[in-house]
């Protein structure tokens, strides 16, 4: 006897669900997002959501963090590869984040931290996933700086500084509905990186 196909088990359904979860959690956080809201935004039934994510909201949050991690890592790699001057690449990163915030009318913060904040302690798997994403971004920055001739230890420290500063400036810009914190952060990160270039 053949097994019946699960509801909405069509190509792209899972991706739509993850995209909806990521978008909603980016705007409302983990606690402010419900599985029903995700199913409606994804155009999928609740049964379909639970078919792909039997672990419910926690599993959806982990998939959303993974998606946000991958998307920002790709954007970061693109910027770092396109900019000949690693210092200028830091300023460009800040501008790209600012552009994204403005385009979303200041609603879309970092999809990773927006999802994890507030639940990272109570749901340690989410905290670990977010920490791994930030670590990956720091590593991308550090590897690029090492390739540009920055001493390895300094590059690793700068990776922390760059990602932490951009994350904080993004939050400040979102709250103020003004990209000034990101513009300032980008300018000073560029100066800091320049000090370490050979």
Secondary structure, DSSP 8 states (H G I E B T S, - for coil): ------TT--TTHHHHHHHHHHHHHHHHTTTT--HHHHHHHHT--HHHHHHH-TTHHHHHHHHHHHHHHHHHHHHHHHHHHH-SSHHHHHHHHHHHHHHHHHHTTT----HHHHHHTTTTTTSHHHHHHHHHHHHHHHHHHHHHHHHTT--HHHHHHHHHHHHHHHHHHHHHHHHHT-THHHHHHHHHHHHHHHHH--
